[in-house]
Amino acid sequence: MDEGMVGLIVFLSVTLVCAFITHICLRNITWATEVSTLFSALIFQMVNLVMNDNPEPFIGIAVIFSLIYAFLIALLVGIPFHLFRRKRP
């Protein structure tokens, strides 16, 4: 496996775990999505720093793209939680 594939697997793992935990703990889909997005992007950048031993030269661009993709994943994870909670009385 090359470095890019490992990074993608780590990003998806971190983002999915953060999304599931926040959507279980927070009932509001907006807050859960925002918190999950911020935590997953922050944790992924910290893992990236630890794995590569030096900071990313384009850290700003990396943070922006990780925020965008983490938001989309958190929103997709949150939709079933929102629909399930809306059906319950």
C-alpha positions as CSV (number, residue, x, y, z in Angstrom):
1,M,0.0,0.0,0.0
2,D,1.4,3.4,-0.9
3,E,1.3,6.5,1.4
4,G,-1.7,8.0,-0.2
5,M,-3.9,5.0,0.3
6,V,-2.8,4.7,4.0
7,G,-3.7,8.4,4.4
8,L,-7.1,7.9,2.9
9,I,-7.8,4.9,5.1
10,V,-6.7,6.8,8.2
11,F,-8.9,9.8,7.2
12,L,-12.0,7.7,6.6
13,S,-11.5,5.8,9.8
14,V,-11.0,8.9,11.9
15,T,-13.9,10.7,10.2
16,L,-16.4,7.8,10.6
17,V,-15.5,7.2,14.2
18,C,-15.9,10.9,15.1
19,A,-19.1,11.1,13.1
20,F,-20.7,8.1,14.8
21,I,-19.6,9.2,18.3
22,T,-20.9,12.8,17.9
23,H,-24.2,11.8,16.3
24,I,-24.8,9.3,19.1
25,C,-24.0,11.8,21.9
26,L,-25.5,15.0,20.4
27,R,-29.1,15.0,19.4
28,N,-29.0,18.1,17.2
29,I,-27.8,17.2,13.7
30,T,-26.3,20.6,13.1
31,W,-24.1,20.6,16.2
32,A,-23.1,17.0,15.8
33,T,-22.0,17.6,12.2
34,E,-20.0,20.7,13.1
35,V,-18.3,19.1,16.1
36,S,-17.6,15.9,14.1
37,T,-16.1,17.9,11.2
38,L,-13.8,20.0,13.5
39,F,-12.6,17.1,15.6
40,S,-12.0,14.7,12.7
41,A,-10.1,17.4,10.7
42,L,-8.0,18.3,13.8
43,I,-7.3,14.6,14.7
44,F,-6.4,13.8,11.1
45,Q,-3.9,16.7,10.8
46,M,-2.3,15.6,14.1
47,V,-2.0,12.0,12.9
48,N,-0.5,13.3,9.7
49,L,2.0,15.3,11.6
50,V,3.0,12.3,13.7
51,M,3.2,10.0,10.8
52,N,5.3,12.3,8.6
53,D,7.5,13.9,11.3
54,N,7.4,17.2,9.6
55,P,4.5,19.7,8.9
56,E,2.7,19.6,5.7
57,P,4.0,22.4,3.4
58,F,0.5,23.3,2.3
59,I,-1.2,22.8,5.7
60,G,-3.9,25.4,5.0
61,I,-5.1,23.7,1.8
62,A,-5.0,20.3,3.5
63,V,-7.1,21.6,6.4
64,I,-9.7,23.1,4.1
65,F,-10.1,20.0,2.0
66,S,-10.2,17.7,5.1
67,L,-12.9,20.0,6.6
68,I,-15.0,19.8,3.4
69,Y,-14.8,16.0,3.1
70,A,-15.2,15.5,6.8
71,F,-18.4,17.7,6.7
72,L,-19.8,15.6,3.8
73,I,-19.1,12.3,5.6
74,A,-20.5,13.6,8.9
75,L,-23.7,14.8,7.2
76,L,-24.1,11.4,5.4
77,V,-23.7,9.6,8.8
78,G,-26.0,12.0,10.5
79,I,-29.0,11.7,8.2
80,P,-30.0,8.2,9.4
81,F,-29.7,9.3,13.0
82,H,-31.8,12.4,12.3
83,L,-34.5,10.3,10.5
84,F,-34.6,7.7,13.2
85,R,-34.9,10.3,16.0
86,R,-37.6,12.2,14.1
87,K,-39.8,9.1,13.8
88,R,-39.6,8.4,17.6
89,P,-42.1,10.2,19.8
